[in-house]
Amino acid sequence: MTQHNLHTPDADDYDPSASSLADQVDQSVMAELLSIRSSIDNIDATLVYLLAERFKATQKVGFLKAAHRLPAGDPGREAAQIARLRRLAEDAHLDPAFAEKFLNFIIGEVIRHHEAIAEDHEAASGQHPQASALA
Ligand SMILES: C=C(O[C@@H]1C=C(C(=O)O)C=C[C@H]1O)C(=O)O
């Protein structure tokens, strides 16, 4: 049975003024809150597009690594990226520990994708022995 009364909002019916606070704050506070939230919404949309572009790039790396049987992770590269992002975060007054956690979270996901790409690649070259000989 579907629960139509427990409505979960989705992107198609996004209401930028959705809030559980409406009956707790006066209208002027709510107006200020909504104005700030509209920037938050723009930033969140940008993050999604940026992450989508990043994953498009890392997918290409995944195919390249699979074709040349390279390991999914590259700890030397990751250490350099983390040191750099921590520095950038400090300059930007963002908590460097958070920046590191966030990057590690993304890299973990990328590595899972690379492992899946490598498995698919191995399975496909197993089915076509001449393809694996050429790789
Ligand atoms: C994308 C790569 O693969 C992995 C993922 C990384 C990332 O998401 O930036 C960095 C290093 C690797 O552990 C890469 O080697 O460049």
The ligand as an ORCA input file, in Angstrom:
! r2SCAN-3c Opt
* xyz 0 1
  C      40.648      9.707     -9.544
  C      41.666      8.915     -9.170
  O      41.466      7.745     -8.404
  C      41.299      7.759     -6.978
  C      40.397      8.857     -6.585
  C      40.892     10.113     -6.384
  C      39.973     11.303     -6.390
  O      38.747     11.120     -6.306
  O      40.480     12.436     -6.543
  C      42.267     10.298     -6.193
  C      43.125      9.249     -6.188
  C      42.679      7.845     -6.336
  O      42.684      7.210     -5.065
  C      43.048      9.185     -9.567
  O      43.911      8.317     -9.395
  O      43.307     10.297    -10.098
*
